[in-house]
Amino acid sequence: MVAATATATAMATAASPLLNGTRIPARLRHRGLSVRCAAVAGGAAEAPASTGARLSADCVVVGGGISGLCTAQALATRHGVGDVLVTEARARPGGNITTVERPEVDSGLKDDLVFGDPNAPRFVLWEGKLRPVPSKPADLPFFDLMSIPGKLRAGLGALGIRPPPPGREESVEEFVRRNLGAEVFERLIEPFCSGVYAGDPSKLSMKAAFGKVWRLEETGGSIIGGTIKTIQERSKNPKPPRDARLPKPKGQTVASFRKGLAMLPNAITSSLGSKVKLSWKLTSITKSDDKGYVLEYETPEGVVSVQAKSVIMTIPSYVASNILRPLSSDAADALSRFYYPPVAAVTVSYPKEAIRKECLIDGELQGFGQLHPRSQGVETLGTIYSSSLFPNRAPDGRVLLLNYIGGATNTGIVSKTESELVEAVDRDLRKMLINSTAVDPLVLGVRVWPQAIPQFLVGHLDLLEAAKAALDRGGYDGLFLGGNYVAGVALGRCVEGAYESASQISDFLTKYAYK
């Protein structure tokens, strides 16, 4: 339970897509406020392509988000696949960039990587008060987010004194209530699911969404038993040495870059150079008579065809579904069933004196941020203390807050105006963090994703397997699926999944060469 409670808010911060770039309206840029947000900008220079041009590649990566870029980089640097092409329909790379936790990508940015304080507190709103989440065993007797009976129930359940598994796929709510009790679910895991997935834990699959925790019970008979077994296995099979070029964070934390997270995709894009094609819209993909695939693109220079030995689709599943339907209606049907609820990010700045005194630590707003259970009567899912996490995010005397709202339990945000979203966020903040008499905030950005985060619902893994099996049945060797609906929504999982995909593609190309 200690590990779960200590990392819940950090994981929510790490996984939330809402640290993505937020625009600063022109009317605010003249207010003398210098605020660094994670804004995605820039891109690779386009290689000229004439109408009807035909190119070739060993692998085409469809989608220039972090999954696609890292897949291409891994192919080029780890597997020696130099003939790689990344195509992105938008005019800039990066997709929905968030925060990053211990990136395993060498993009020449190690000197620009900055880590949040691993000891910074995380908070959960409960009964009108922001209550700290315990981060270490010594905190357990003193934290007031849970009652003593609730703590005892969680401890006994973690040891294995709880009802047995039902013999079917459980939702997150079912798993947590059965193993750890109602209080852990309602006060920790439910808001945690809001932070990670903006999801409904009664529908999210424990196995698909939080597989590492699910496997603890599966392999060890209980959460504690599985944890002990995992530690024993790690001692027998230690991980390879950490890359000496990477900085060493002090404890579990999150990271950004000095000039914002745009530095990561932009650096990878720069390293790939002309291999990255922006504003290339994929219109069709067909099986080639010469093995491989032919991809047709609409580009700024005209129509371009690409002959590829392999293809990986790292675009959202609903986009991949439309493109793949002419090849396999079964695969397309499976991909179309993944659900992406809407989410909005609202970035605002208040003067430091607007923060309630009881929320200050040593006179400062400190911490990662706060999460809000749906039962607590606020619309906002949570708030990230951006200027407390990383340096130079706001000038002296001001705080920068990134707020997220919407999700699977509040899809009505798509009908709200930007002003209404800002009003909702400001209204909620004045209930627990901001003084009710504080001046109006400076609005630094409002961004709405109508289809934001793929929901790993009960049955998710079966749907994914059905899509892959349909492609296999159709004989579409060398056509791979990737991205966050495959690997996981956390940026770290997207990077890991990209490296796993690169290995699979490399293995395929090796076999391809000998066919």
FIGURO-925483 format. One record per atom (N, C-alpha, C): z, y, x. Coordinates in steps of 0.1 Angstrom, whole numbers, plus 5000, padded with zeros to 4 digits. Atoms other than C-alpha are relative to their C-alpha. Example, Ala and Ser with C-alpha at 12.3 -4.5 7.8 and 13.67 -1.06 7.14 Angstrom:
% FIGURO-925483
500049885009 507849555123 500050125009 500049894991 507149895137 500850114992 
This chain:
% FIGURO-925483
500049885008 500050005000 500050125009 499949894991 500850235029 498650045004 501449964996 497250215042 499250054989 500849955011 495750265008 500450144996 499649875004 497850565000 499750105011 500249914989 497450715034 498650045002 501449974998 493650705034 499350044987 500749985013 492850764997 499350145000 500649865000 492351145000 499050025011 500949994989 490751115034 498649944997 501250075004 488250865021 499250084990 500749925010 487451084991 499350115007 500649894993 486851375014 498849955008 501150054992 484651165037 498849964992 501150065007 482651015010 499350104990 500549915010 482151304987 498750075004 501249944996 478551434987 500050154998 500049865004 479751784978 500450095011 499949914988 480251915013 498650035005 501449974997 476551955012 499850155001 500349864998 474952285020 500150084988 499949915011 475852564997 499450135003 500749884997 473752874995 500950124999 499249885001 475253225000 499150104994 500849905007 473753464975 499950135008 500249884993 472253784989 501050114997 499149905004 474653994970 501449995007 498750024993 477553844989 499850015015 500249994985 475953845024 500350145005 499849864996 476454225024 501550044998 498649965002 480254205017 500849995012 499350004988 481154165053 500849875002 499350135000 482353805047 499149905008 500750104992 481253555074 500649874998 499550135003 481653205061 499049895004 500950104996 480252895076 500249884991 500050115008 479352635051 499049905006 501050104995 477452305058 498750024993 501349975007 473952425050 498949935007 501150074994 470952215056 498850095001 501249904998 468052415071 499249955012 500950044989 465152385095 499349874997 500750135001 462952085101 499049995011 501050034990 460251925122 498750074997 501349945002 456952085128 499049894995 501050105006 454151915108 498849985009 501350034993 451351745127 498950024990 501149985009 448051855112 499449874995 500650125006 446451605089 498850054991 501249965008 442951645074 500049914987 500150075012 442151545039 499349865002 500550144998 441651165037 500349945013 499750054987 443151115071 500749864998 499350135000 444450765079 500849985013 499150024989 447350695101 500549855000 499450135000 449150375112 501450015006 498650004995 452750285120 500549864999 499350135001 454849985128 501050004988 499149995012 457350115102 500050144995 499949875007 457350395076 501350004993 498749985006 460750515066 499750114989 500249915011 460350675031 501450064996 498849935002 463050935028 500650065012 499549944988 464351185053 501550054999 498549975001 468051185043 500649935012 499350054989 470751065067 499749855002 500350154998 469950695060 498749985006 501450024995 466250735067 499950055015 500049954987 466750945098 500749915010 499250094991 469350715113 499349875002 500850124998 467150415106 498950025010 501149974991 464250575124 500550015014 499449984987 466450685153 500449865006 499550134994 467950335157 498849915004 501250074996 464450175156 499450055013 500649954988 463250405183 500849995012 499149994988 466250415206 500749865003 499350124997 467950075201 499149885000 500850125001 465049845193 498650025006 501249984993 462150005211 498850004991 501149985009 460050055180 499650155000 500349864998 458350375190 499050054989 501049955010 455650385163 500650004986 499249995013 457950495134 499650144994 500349885007 457150755108 501050024989 499149975010 459650925086 499450104990 500749915010 458251085054 501150054990 499149935009 460251335033 499250094990 500749925009 459051495001 500450145000 499549865000 461151805005 499650065013 500449924989 460552075030 501050015011 499050004989 463652005050 500749865000 499450134998 465451695063 501550004996 498650015002 468951575056 500649944988 499550055013 469251485020 501350064996 498849955004 472751525006 501149985011 499150014988 474751585038 501450034995 498649995003 478551545035 500750025013 499350004987 481251525061 499849865006 500350124992 481251255087 501249955007 498850064994 483851015100 499649915012 500350084988 483450895136 498549955000 501350055000 479650895137 499649925012 500450094989 478050625158 498650035004 501449974997 474850815163 500050105012 500149914988 473950975197 498950104998 501049905002 472151295188 500250125009 499849894990 473351505217 501050114994 499149905007 476051675195 501549985003 498650044998 479251535210 500850135003 499249884996 480251875224 500250104988 499949925012 479752035190 500849944989 499350075010 481751775171 501550054999 498749965001 485051905157 500749914989 499350095009 487751695140 501150074993 498949955008 490151775112 501349945006 498750054996 493851735119 500449874992 499750135007 494651365111 501450014993 498749995007 498251475101 500050104989 500049915011 497051725076 500249934987 499650075013 498551645042 498850004990 500950015012 496551535012 500950014988 499249975012 497651624977 499449944988 500550045013 497351484942 500850084990 499449925011 498051694911 500749904990 499350085010 500751534889 501150084994 499049935009 502751694861 500150145005 500149864996 501652044872 500350045014 499749984987 502552004908 499149935010 500850064989 500551934940 501049925008 499050084993 502351634955 499349935012 500650064988 501651504990 499949854999 500250144999 500251154995 500649955013 499450054987 502250945021 498949965010 501050044990 500350905053 500549905011 499450104991 502750685072 501249934994 498950075007 505550435064 501250084998 498849925001 508250685071 500050094988 500149915011 507050895042 500349934987 499950085013 507350615016 501350034992 498849985009 511050665006 500150144994 499849865004 510551045001 498950064992 501149945008 507251104984 500349984986 499650005014 507651194948 498849984990 501250035009 504151104935 500349884991 499850125007 505450764924 501549984998 498650035002 508750644909 500449885008 499550114992 511050394926 499549864994 500550135005 510050114901 498549995003 501450014997 506350204907 499849965014 500150054986 506850164944 500349865002 499650144999 508649834940 498949914995 501150085006 505849704917 498849995010 501150004990 503249804943 500349915012 499750084989 505049644971 500049854997 500050145004 505649314953 498649954998 501450045002 502049304942 499249985012 500750014988 500749364976 500449885008 499550134994 502849064988 499449884993 500650125007 501148844962 500849974987 499250035012 503748854934 499350084989 500849935010 501248954907 499249894993 500850095007 498948784881 498849955009 501150054992 496148564897 498750074996 501349945004 492548684898 499449934988 500550055013 490748634865 498849905001 501150094998 487848434880 498750064996 501249925003 485248704872 500050135008 500049874993 484149034887 500950104993 499149915006 486849284882 499550155003 500249854997 486549664878 501150045009 499049944992 488549884901 501350014993 498849995008 491049954874 500749874998 499450145002 491549584866 500749955013 499550054987 492049494903 501350075004 498849934995 494449774911 501249994991 498950025009 496549744880 500649865002 499550144999 496849364885 500849995014 499450024986 497649394923 501150105003 499149894996 499549724926 500750074989 499349945011 500549834891 499450124995 500649895008 499850114867 500250135008 499849884994 501350394888 499150035012 500949984989 499250334919 498650034995 501349975006 496150324897 499950144995 500149875007 496950634876 500250125009 499649884992 498350854904 499350005013 500750004987 496350744934 498549964999 501350065000 493350524928 499050074990 500949935010 491950694897 499550135005 500549884994 491751034914 499249985012 500750044988 490550864946 498649964996 501450045005 487550714926 499250134996 500649875004 486851064913 499550075013 500449934988 486751194949 498849935007 501050074993 484550914963 498749994992 501150035008 482250824935 499750104988 500149925012 482851094908 499849904989 500250125009 483150764889 501149974990 499050055010 484950584861 500549875005 499550124994 487250324877 500049884990 500150125009 487150114845 498749945000 501450065000 483450054851 499649975015 500450024986 483250064890 500449865003 499750144995 483149714906 500950015013 499150004988 486049654930 499249935012 500750084989 483849404950 498950095006 501149924995 480949644953 500450135006 499649874996 482649974956 501050005011 498950004989 485649884978 500249855005 500150144995 484649554993 501049965010 499050044989 486949565023 501449974994 498750035006 490049585001 499949884991 500250125008 488649324977 500149875008 500050124991 488149085006 501449975005 498750034996 491749115016 500749904991 499450105009 492948934985 499249875001 500950115000 489948704987 500249905011 499950084988 490548585022 501549975003 498650024996 494348615025 501049974988 499150035011 495648544990 500750114994 499349875004 497148894987 499550115009 500449894992 496549235000 500750005014 499350014987 499249205027 499549885008 500550124993 498148845035 498650025006 501449984995 494548955039 500150105012 499949904989 495649255061 500549935013 499550074988 497649025084 498949915006 501050094996 494748785086 498950085008 501049924994 492349065094 500450055014 499549964987 494549195122 500049895010 500050124991 494848845137 498649975005 501450024997 491048805136 499550115010 500449894991 490549145153 500549985014 499450034987 492849045181 499349895007 500850114994 490848725187 498650055003 501349964998 487548905184 499950155001 499949855000 487949265196 498650064999 501349935001 485249515189 499550045014 500549954987 482849625217 500650135004 499449874996 484049915238 499350124993 500649885006 483550255222 499150075010 500949924992 480650455235 500850115007 499249904992 482150665263 499550144997 500549875002 479950955253 500650074987 499549955013 481650995219 501450055002 498649954999 484851215216 500949904993 499050095006 488051035206 500950084991 499149935010 489651155174 501449955001 498650045000 493451145172 500449954986 499650055013 494050915143 498850004990 501050005011 492250875109 499750144996 500449865004 490351195102 498650014996 501449975003 487151355092 499550105011 500649924990 484751555113 498850084995 501149925004 482151825111 499450055014 500549944988 480152035136 500250155000 499649874999 480752375149 499250104991 500849925008 477852525131 499649934986 500250065013 478152305100 499249865002 500550135000 476951955092 498449995001 501549994998 473252065092 499649965014 500350034987 473452015129 499649855002 500250144998 473451635125 498549964996 501450045003 470151575106 499050085007 500949924993 468551865123 499849955015 500150054987 469351715157 499249875001 500750125001 468051375147 498550034998 501349965003 464951535133 499350055013 500649954988 464351725165 499749895010 500350114990 464751415186 498949914997 501150095005 462251225165 498750085001 501149914999 459851525167 498949984990 501250015009 456351465152 500149874991 499950125008 457551125138 500650044986 499549965013 459151325109 499050094993 501049925008 456751455082 500750054988 499449935011 458151705058 499050044989 500949965011 456651795024 498949894998 500950115002 454951455023 500549924988 499650075013 455151314987 499249874999 500650135002 454550944984 499549984986 500650025014 452250874954 499849864997 500250145003 451550504958 500249925013 499950104989 452150194979 499449874995 500750125003 449949894979 500049905011 500050104990 449849564997 498650005007 501350004993 447149565024 499449865002 500750134997 444549295029 500249955014 499850034986 445349315066 501449985004 498650014999 448949235061 500650145000 499449875001 451449525057 499750074987 500149925012 451149815033 499250125003 500749874999 449050125026 500850094991 499349895007 450950435016 499250124998 500849875002 449250735000 500950114998 499149885001 450751075004 499250134996 500449865002 450151424991 500750085010 499449924990 450751655020 499450155000 500649865000 450252035027 498650005005 501350014994 447151935046 499049924992 500850095008 445751705019 500549864999 499750135003 445751345010 500049925014 499950084987 446951105039 500349864996 499650155001 446950725040 500649955013 499350064988 449250535063 500049854998 500050144999 448750175072 501349965008 498750034993 452250025080 500249854999 499650144999 453449685091 501249984992 498850025008 456749745074 500450144994 499649885007 458349995050 501449994996 498750005006 461850085041 500250124991 499849895010 462650295010 501450045001 498649955000 465750505016 500250114990 500049905011 465050724986 500949954989 499250055011 467250714954 499349884993 500550125007 466850394934 499050034989 500849975011 465350564904 498650055005 501349954995 462550724926 499349875005 500650134995 461950384943 499549924989 500450085012 461750224909 498650044995 501349955004 458850444899 498849965009 501050024990 456950394931 499749855001 500250144998 457450014933 499549934987 500350075013 456649944896 498649935000 501350074999 452949864903 500049885008 499850124991 454049614929 500849894993 499150105006 456849444910 500850074989 499349945011 458049534875 501449955000 498750055000 461049314879 500950075010 499249924991 462249494910 500250144995 499949875005 461549824894 501050014989 499050005011 463549734863 501449995005 498650014994 466549634884 500450135006 499749874994 466349954904 500350114991 499949905010 466050164873 501450004993 498750015008 469450044860 501250055008 498949944993 471550204887 500350144994 499649875007 473450504873 500550105010 499649884991 473750844890 500550114991 499549895008 476051084871 499850145006 500149874995 475851464875 501350055007 498849944993 478151654899 499650145005 500249874995 478452014908 501050045011 499249954990 479852174939 500150164999 499849865001 481352524937 500950055011 499349954988 482352704969 500450144998 499449875003 484653004965 500950045012 499149954990 486753224988 501050094993 499049915005 490053394980 500750065012 499149954990 492253625000 501249915002 498950094998 495053435016 501250024991 498949975008 497653614996 499949954985 500250065014 496153454964 500649864999 499550145000 497553114974 501550014996 498650005005 500853034956 500949975012 499150014989 503853054980 500449855002 499550134999 504952704971 499049905006 501150084994 501552574983 499850025015 500249974985 501852725018 501049925008 499250074990 503152535048 500050095012 499849904989 504552775075 499150124998 500849885003 502753055057 498549984999 501450035001 499352885057 499749894990 500550115008 497252675034 499649895010 500350114990 497252345053 499749874992 500250135006 495852005044 498549984999 501450035003 492651825036 499550054987 500449955013 492651915000 500849934989 499350055011 493651794966 499149934990 500850085010 492551544939 500850014987 499449975014 493151574901 499749884991 500250115010 493651264879 499550064987 500649965012 491751284847 501050034989 498949995010 495051264827 500750135001 499249894997 496251594841 499550134994 500449885008 494351834818 499250105008 500949914993 492051994844 498649945000 501450045000 488251974845 499549975014 500450014987 487852004882 500449865006 499750134994 487751664901 501050025012 499249984988 489251804933 499650125008 500349884991 489252074960 500249965014 499950024986 488652054997 500350145007 499649884993 490352315019 499250015013 501050004989 487352375041 500550095012 499649914989 488852665061 501249955007 498850064994 491952465068 499649885009 500450124993 490052155080 499350035013 500949974988 487652315105 500150145003 499949864995 487652635126 498850074996 501249905002 485452935119 499349984986 500750025014 484752845082 500350134992 499749885007 486253175070 500750105009 499349904991 487453505085 501550004998 498649985002 491053595090 500350064987 499649945013 492853665058 499449944988 500750065012 490653445036 500149855001 500150145000 490453085026 498749964993 501350055006 487352885017 500349864994 499750125008 487652614990 498749954994 501250075005 484952364981 500649914988 499650075012 485452234945 498949924994 501050085007 483751954927 500449974986 499850015015 483351904890 498949924994 501050085007 481551664867 500349855002 499950144998 480951294874 499849924987 500250095011 480850994851 500850034988 499149975011 483651114829 499850144994 500349865004 482251474825 498650035002 501549984998 478451464822 499650134994 500449875007 478451784801 499850115010 500249894991 478351994832 498550055002 501449964999 474551984832 499650114991 500349905010 474552214802 500750135003 499249884997 476852474818 499250095009 500649914991 475552784835 500950015013 499249994988 476652864871 501350084997 498849925003 479053134857 501149914993 499050095007 480652874834 500749905009 499450094990 481152634863 501050075009 499149924992 482752904884 501350034992 498849975009 485053004855 500949884998 499350125002 486052644850 500849975013 499350024987 486952604887 501150105002 498949894998 488852934889 501149984990 498950025010 490752854857 500949895004 499250124996 491852514870 500850045013 499249974988 492852654905 501250084997 498949915004 495052914888 501249924994 498950095006 497052624872 500949945011 499250074990 498252484905 500050055014 500149964986 497052654937 499950155002 500349864999 496053014931 500950084990 499149915008 498353294917 499150044987 500749975012 497453364881 499550155000 500449865000 497153734889 499150045012 500849984989 494953694919 498650064996 501349945003 491653884922 499049894998 501150105001 488453704913 499549955013 500550054987 487053484940 498650055003 501449984996 483953554960 499349864998 500850125003 481353294949 499049985011 500950024989 479553154979 499049894998 501150095003 477552884963 500449914988 499950095011 477052674932 498849915000 501150094999 474952364934 500349884990 499950115009 474352104907 499049895003 500950114998 473051754913 499949924986 500050075013 471851614879 500149855002 499850154997 471751264895 500650005014 499349984987 474351274923 500349885008 499450114992 476150964934 499749864993 500250135006 475050604927 501349934997 498750065005 477750424907 499949855003 500050154997 478650074921 500849934989 499350055012 479449944886 500149855001 500050155001 480349584877 498649954998 501450055000 477149394883 499150065010 500949934990 475849624910 499449915010 500650094990 475449364936 499049904995 500950095006 473749134912 498650074998 501249925002 471249404903 499250025013 500749974987 470549484940 499449875005 500650134996 470049114947 498849964992 501150035009 467749084917 498750085005 501249924995 465549374931 499549945013 500550064988 465349214965 499349874998 500650145003 464648864951 498650024994 501349975006 461849014930 498950035010 500949964989 460249164961 499649875008 500350124992 460548834979 499149904992 500850095008 459048634950 498550055000 501449955000 456048874950 499350005013 500650024987 455448804987 500050135008 500049864993 456349164998 500949995012 499250004988 457649075032 499850135008 500149874993 458449375053 500350124992 499749885008 459349595024 501549994997 498550005000 463049685026 500550114991 499349905008 465449875004 501250055009 498849944993 468050115020 500550124993 499549885006 470050425013 501449974995 498650015004 473450484998 500349914988 499750105011 473050264967 500049865005 500050134994 472549974991 501249995009 498950014989 475050055020 501350054995 498849945003 477650265003 499850155000 500249855001 478150634994 500650085011 499449934989 480250735024 498950025011 501049974990 478250905051 500149895011 499950104990 479650655076 499349874997 500650125005 478450365055 498550025000 501549984999 474950525053 499549985014 500450024986 474850535091 500149865004 499850144996 476150185095 498949924993 501150075007 473650065068 498750025006 501349974993 470850235086 499849925012 500150084988 471650055118 499849854997 500250145004 471849725100 498549984995 501450015005 468449795083 499150005012 500949994988 466949885117 499949865007 500050134993 468049545131 499149904992 500850095008 466449365101 498550035002 501549964998 463149565105 499549955013 500450044987 463149495142 499749855001 500250145000 463549125136 498749964993 501250035007 460749125111 498850035008 501249964992 458349315134 499849905012 500150104989 459149065162 499349874994 500750125006 458148775138 498650044997 501449965004 455148975126 499149995012 500850004988 453849005161 499449865004 500450134996 453648625164 499349924988 500750065011 452048555130 498549995002 
